Amino acid sequence: MIKTLTSHDNGAALIIDKSILELLEITLTTPLKITTDGKSLIISPATDEDREGRFQSALHKVNDEHGETLRKLGE
């Protein structure tokens, strides 16, 4: 299947056929993860694992930057 982009505001949109959306169980409200391998665009439904990974990364960053202060506030 070959698709072309459609102009949309200051960007571009890709129209995905309903049959593909149904196959992947994607709705208009499904969060999508967009990545690239440097040559291809990869679009997939965002999973709870993705969210958990971002949460853990943010948690480590906060603990690294403010851990001591948070410990003192907890005393």
N, CA, C and O atoms as a GROMACS GRO file, in nm:
protein
  300
    1MET      N    1   0.085  -0.117   0.000
    1MET     CA    2   0.000   0.000   0.000
    1MET      C    3   0.090   0.124   0.000
    1MET      O    4   0.180   0.136   0.083
    2ILE      N    5   0.066   0.212  -0.091
    2ILE     CA    6   0.140   0.338  -0.101
    2ILE      C    7   0.046   0.451  -0.060
    2ILE      O    8  -0.068   0.458  -0.105
    3LYS      N    9   0.095   0.539   0.027
    3LYS     CA   10   0.016   0.653   0.075
    3LYS      C   11   0.096   0.781   0.054
    3LYS      O   12   0.218   0.777   0.044
    4THR      N   13   0.027   0.892   0.046
    4THR     CA   14   0.092   1.023   0.043
    4THR      C   15   0.040   1.104   0.161
    4THR      O   16  -0.069   1.080   0.211
    5LEU      N   17   0.119   1.201   0.203
    5LEU     CA   18   0.080   1.287   0.313
    5LEU      C   19  -0.018   1.393   0.264
    5LEU      O   20  -0.016   1.432   0.147
    6THR      N   21  -0.102   1.438   0.354
    6THR     CA   22  -0.198   1.543   0.327
    6THR      C   23  -0.162   1.664   0.411
    6THR      O   24  -0.132   1.649   0.530
    7SER      N   25  -0.165   1.782   0.354
    7SER     CA   26  -0.136   1.905   0.427
    7SER      C   27  -0.238   1.924   0.538
    7SER      O   28  -0.359   1.908   0.517
    8HIS      N   29  -0.188   1.959   0.658
    8HIS     CA   30  -0.277   1.980   0.773
    8HIS      C   31  -0.216   2.086   0.863
    8HIS      O   32  -0.113   2.061   0.927
    9ASP      N   33  -0.279   2.204   0.870
    9ASP     CA   34  -0.226   2.318   0.946
    9ASP      C   35  -0.080   2.341   0.912
    9ASP      O   36  -0.046   2.360   0.795
   10ASN      N   37   0.009   2.339   1.012
   10ASN     CA   38   0.151   2.359   0.989
   10ASN      C   39   0.227   2.228   0.975
   10ASN      O   40   0.350   2.226   0.987
   11GLY      N   41   0.156   2.119   0.951
   11GLY     CA   42   0.220   1.989   0.943
   11GLY      C   43   0.162   1.906   0.830
   11GLY      O   44   0.110   1.959   0.731
   12ALA      N   45   0.171   1.777   0.847
   12ALA     CA   46   0.122   1.684   0.747
   12ALA      C   47   0.048   1.571   0.818
   12ALA      O   48   0.082   1.536   0.932
   13ALA      N   49  -0.051   1.515   0.752
   13ALA     CA   50  -0.130   1.406   0.809
   13ALA      C   51  -0.121   1.285   0.716
   13ALA      O   52  -0.110   1.298   0.595
   14LEU      N   53  -0.126   1.168   0.777
   14LEU     CA   54  -0.129   1.043   0.703
   14LEU      C   55  -0.265   0.978   0.728
   14LEU      O   56  -0.300   0.953   0.843
   15ILE      N   57  -0.340   0.951   0.625
   15ILE     CA   58  -0.472   0.889   0.639
   15ILE      C   59  -0.451   0.737   0.643
   15ILE      O   60  -0.394   0.679   0.550
   16ILE      N   61  -0.498   0.675   0.751
   16ILE     CA   62  -0.483   0.530   0.768
   16ILE      C   63  -0.619   0.466   0.745
   16ILE      O   64  -0.718   0.506   0.807
   17ASP      N   65  -0.625   0.368   0.657
   17ASP     CA   66  -0.750   0.300   0.624
   17ASP      C   67  -0.814   0.238   0.747
   17ASP      O   68  -0.745   0.189   0.837
   18LYS      N   69  -0.947   0.239   0.749
   18LYS     CA   70  -1.023   0.185   0.861
   18LYS      C   71  -0.988   0.038   0.887
   18LYS      O   72  -0.981  -0.004   1.002
   19SER      N   73  -0.966  -0.040   0.781
   19SER     CA   74  -0.934  -0.182   0.798
   19SER      C   75  -0.803  -0.202   0.875
   19SER      O   76  -0.791  -0.296   0.953
   20ILE      N   77  -0.706  -0.115   0.853
   20ILE     CA   78  -0.579  -0.125   0.925
   20ILE      C   79  -0.599  -0.084   1.070
   20ILE      O   80  -0.546  -0.148   1.161
   21LEU      N   81  -0.675   0.023   1.093
   21LEU     CA   82  -0.703   0.066   1.230
   21LEU      C   83  -0.773  -0.044   1.308
   21LEU      O   84  -0.740  -0.070   1.424
   22GLU      N   85  -0.869  -0.110   1.245
   22GLU     CA   86  -0.941  -0.218   1.312
   22GLU      C   87  -0.848  -0.336   1.340
   22GLU      O   88  -0.854  -0.396   1.447
   23LEU      N   89  -0.763  -0.369   1.245
   23LEU     CA   90  -0.669  -0.479   1.262
   23LEU      C   91  -0.577  -0.455   1.383
   23LEU      O   92  -0.548  -0.548   1.458
   24LEU      N   93  -0.531  -0.332   1.400
   24LEU     CA   94  -0.441  -0.297   1.509
   24LEU      C   95  -0.514  -0.253   1.636
   24LEU      O   96  -0.451  -0.220   1.736
   25GLU      N   97  -0.648  -0.253   1.630
   25GLU     CA   98  -0.732  -0.210   1.742
   25GLU      C   99  -0.698  -0.068   1.785
   25GLU      O  100  -0.682  -0.040   1.904
   26ILE      N  101  -0.686   0.020   1.686
   26ILE     CA  102  -0.657   0.161   1.710
   26ILE      C  103  -0.785   0.240   1.684
   26ILE      O  104  -0.851   0.222   1.582
   27THR      N  105  -0.818   0.329   1.778
   27THR     CA  106  -0.931   0.420   1.760
   27THR      C  107  -0.876   0.562   1.751
   27THR      O  108  -0.755   0.584   1.759
   28LEU      N  109  -0.966   0.658   1.734
   28LEU     CA  110  -0.922   0.798   1.725
   28LEU      C  111  -0.866   0.849   1.857
   28LEU      O  112  -0.799   0.952   1.859
   29THR      N  113  -0.891   0.779   1.967
   29THR     CA  114  -0.841   0.822   2.098
   29THR      C  115  -0.722   0.739   2.147
   29THR      O  116  -0.672   0.763   2.257
   30THR      N  117  -0.678   0.643   2.067
   30THR     CA  118  -0.565   0.559   2.108
   30THR      C  119  -0.436   0.639   2.103
   30THR      O  120  -0.403   0.695   1.999
   31PRO      N  121  -0.359   0.645   2.214
   31PRO     CA  122  -0.229   0.712   2.210
   31PRO      C  123  -0.136   0.632   2.118
   31PRO      O  124  -0.131   0.509   2.125
   32LEU      N  125  -0.062   0.702   2.034
   32LEU     CA  126   0.028   0.635   1.941
   32LEU      C  127   0.173   0.672   1.971
   32LEU      O  128   0.204   0.786   2.004
   33LYS      N  129   0.259   0.574   1.959
   33LYS     CA  130   0.402   0.594   1.977
   33LYS      C  131   0.463   0.605   1.837
   33LYS      O  132   0.445   0.516   1.754
   34ILE      N  133   0.536   0.714   1.811
   34ILE     CA  134   0.599   0.734   1.682
   34ILE      C  135   0.750   0.733   1.701
   34ILE      O  136   0.805   0.816   1.774
   35THR      N  137   0.815   0.639   1.634
   35THR     CA  138   0.960   0.626   1.643
   35THR      C  139   1.017   0.612   1.502
   35THR      O  140   0.943   0.605   1.405
   36THR      N  141   1.148   0.610   1.494
   36THR     CA  142   1.214   0.589   1.365
   36THR      C  143   1.339   0.507   1.386
   36THR      O  144   1.400   0.510   1.493
   37ASP      N  145   1.377   0.435   1.283
   37ASP     CA  146   1.504   0.363   1.286
   37ASP      C  147   1.607   0.438   1.202
   37ASP      O  148   1.714   0.385   1.174
   38GLY      N  149   1.574   0.559   1.164
   38GLY     CA  150   1.662   0.641   1.082
   38GLY      C  151   1.626   0.637   0.935
   38GLY      O  152   1.668   0.724   0.858
   39LYS      N  153   1.549   0.539   0.895
   39LYS     CA  154   1.507   0.527   0.756
   39LYS      C  155   1.355   0.515   0.742
   39LYS      O  156   1.298   0.554   0.640
   40SER      N  157   1.291   0.460   0.844
   40SER     CA  158   1.147   0.435   0.839
   40SER      C  159   1.078   0.499   0.958
   40SER      O  160   1.136   0.514   1.065
   41LEU      N  161   0.953   0.536   0.937
   41LEU     CA  162   0.868   0.587   1.043
   41LEU      C  163   0.789   0.470   1.098
   41LEU      O  164   0.728   0.395   1.022
   42ILE      N  165   0.789   0.453   1.230
   42ILE     CA  166   0.719   0.341   1.293
   42ILE      C  167   0.611   0.398   1.385
   42ILE      O  168   0.641   0.472   1.479
   43ILE      N  169   0.486   0.363   1.357
   43ILE     CA  170   0.373   0.410   1.436
   43ILE      C  171   0.306   0.289   1.498
   43ILE      O  172   0.265   0.197   1.428
   44SER      N  173   0.295   0.290   1.631
   44SER     CA  174   0.234   0.177   1.700
   44SER      C  175   0.154   0.228   1.820
   44SER      O  176   0.183   0.335   1.873
   45PRO      N  177   0.054   0.151   1.862
   45PRO     CA  178  -0.020   0.192   1.981
   45PRO      C  179   0.075   0.200   2.101
   45PRO      O  180   0.156   0.110   2.123
   46ALA      N  181   0.064   0.307   2.178
   46ALA     CA  182   0.144   0.321   2.298
   46ALA      C  183   0.092   0.222   2.401
   46ALA      O  184  -0.029   0.210   2.422
   47THR      N  185   0.183   0.151   2.465
   47THR     CA  186   0.143   0.053   2.566
   47THR      C  187   0.169   0.107   2.704
   47THR      O  188   0.238   0.207   2.721
   48ASP      N  189   0.113   0.040   2.804
   48ASP     CA  190   0.139   0.079   2.942
   48ASP      C  191   0.287   0.066   2.974
   48ASP      O  192   0.338   0.140   3.058
   49GLU      N  193   0.357  -0.026   2.907
   49GLU     CA  194   0.501  -0.041   2.928
   49GLU      C  195   0.573   0.087   2.888
   49GLU      O  196   0.667   0.128   2.956
   50ASP      N  197   0.530   0.150   2.778
   50ASP     CA  198   0.590   0.276   2.735
   50ASP      C  199   0.570   0.382   2.842
   50ASP      O  200   0.663   0.456   2.877
   51ARG      N  201   0.448   0.389   2.894
   51ARG     CA  202   0.417   0.489   2.997
   51ARG      C  203   0.499   0.461   3.124
   51ARG      O  204   0.552   0.553   3.185
   52GLU      N  205   0.508   0.334   3.160
   52GLU     CA  206   0.584   0.297   3.280
   52GLU      C  207   0.731   0.335   3.263
   52GLU      O  208   0.794   0.383   3.358
   53GLY      N  209   0.786   0.313   3.145
   53GLY     CA  210   0.926   0.349   3.120
   53GLY      C  211   0.949   0.498   3.132
   53GLY      O  212   1.049   0.541   3.190
   54ARG      N  213   0.857   0.578   3.078
   54ARG     CA  214   0.871   0.724   3.089
   54ARG      C  215   0.858   0.768   3.234
   54ARG      O  216   0.930   0.858   3.279
   55PHE      N  217   0.766   0.704   3.308
   55PHE     CA  218   0.747   0.737   3.448
   55PHE      C  219   0.874   0.706   3.528
   55PHE      O  220   0.919   0.788   3.607
   56GLN      N  221   0.929   0.587   3.508
   56GLN     CA  222   1.050   0.548   3.581
   56GLN      C  223   1.166   0.642   3.548
   56GLN      O  224   1.244   0.677   3.637
   57SER      N  225   1.178   0.681   3.423
   57SER     CA  226   1.284   0.774   3.383
   57SER      C  227   1.267   0.909   3.453
   57SER      O  228   1.364   0.965   3.503
   58ALA      N  229   1.143   0.959   3.457
   58ALA     CA  230   1.117   1.087   3.525
   58ALA      C  231   1.142   1.074   3.674
   58ALA      O  232   1.196   1.166   3.735
   59LEU      N  233   1.103   0.961   3.734
   59LEU     CA  234   1.124   0.939   3.876
   59LEU      C  235   1.273   0.939   3.911
   59LEU      O  236   1.314   1.001   4.010
   60HIS      N  237   1.352   0.871   3.832
   60HIS     CA  238   1.498   0.869   3.856
   60HIS      C  239   1.557   1.008   3.843
   60HIS      O  240   1.644   1.046   3.921
   61LYS      N  241   1.511   1.084   3.745
   61LYS     CA  242   1.562   1.220   3.726
   61LYS      C  243   1.531   1.308   3.847
   61LYS      O  244   1.617   1.381   3.895
   62VAL      N  245   1.407   1.300   3.895
   62VAL     CA  246   1.368   1.380   4.013
   62VAL      C  247   1.448   1.336   4.134
   62VAL      O  248   1.497   1.421   4.209
   63ASN      N  249   1.463   1.206   4.155
   63ASN     CA  250   1.540   1.157   4.269
   63ASN      C  251   1.686   1.199   4.261
   63ASN      O  252   1.746   1.235   4.362
   64ASP      N  253   1.744   1.195   4.141
   64ASP     CA  254   1.883   1.238   4.124
   64ASP      C  255   1.901   1.386   4.155
   64ASP      O  256   1.998   1.426   4.219
   65GLU      N  257   1.805   1.466   4.110
   65GLU     CA  258   1.818   1.611   4.126
   65GLU      C  259   1.770   1.662   4.262
   65GLU      O  260   1.822   1.761   4.313
   66HIS      N  261   1.671   1.593   4.323
   66HIS     CA  262   1.609   1.648   4.444
   66HIS      C  263   1.594   1.545   4.556
   66HIS      O  264   1.522   1.569   4.654
   67GLY      N  265   1.660   1.432   4.543
   67GLY     CA  266   1.645   1.325   4.641
   67GLY      C  267   1.674   1.366   4.784
   67GLY      O  268   1.597   1.335   4.875
   68GLU      N  269   1.784   1.435   4.804
   68GLU     CA  270   1.823   1.478   4.939
   68GLU      C  271   1.718   1.572   5.000
   68GLU      O  272   1.681   1.556   5.116
   69THR      N  273   1.671   1.667   4.922
   69THR     CA  274   1.569   1.760   4.970
   69THR      C  275   1.440   1.686   5.004
   69THR      O  276   1.378   1.714   5.106
   70LEU      N  277   1.400   1.591   4.920
   70LEU     CA  278   1.279   1.514   4.946
   70LEU      C  279   1.292   1.430   5.072
   70LEU      O  280   1.196   1.416   5.147
   71ARG      N  281   1.411   1.374   5.096
   71ARG     CA  282   1.434   1.298   5.219
   71ARG      C  283   1.419   1.387   5.342
   71ARG      O  284   1.356   1.348   5.440
   72LYS      N  285   1.476   1.507   5.335
   72LYS     CA  286   1.468   1.601   5.448
   72LYS      C  287   1.323   1.643   5.474
   72LYS      O  288   1.282   1.655   5.589
   73LEU      N  289   1.246   1.664   5.367
   73LEU     CA  290   1.105   1.702   5.383
   73LEU      C  291   1.024   1.588   5.445
   73LEU      O  292   0.926   1.613   5.515
   74GLY      N  293   1.065   1.464   5.420
   74GLY     CA  294   0.993   1.349   5.474
   74GLY      C  295   1.023   1.322   5.621
   74GLY      O  296   0.953   1.243   5.684
   75GLU      N  297   1.124   1.386   5.676
   75GLU     CA  298   1.160   1.362   5.817
   75GLU      C  299   1.073   1.440   5.912
   75GLU      O  300   1.090   1.431   6.033
   0.00000   0.00000   0.00000
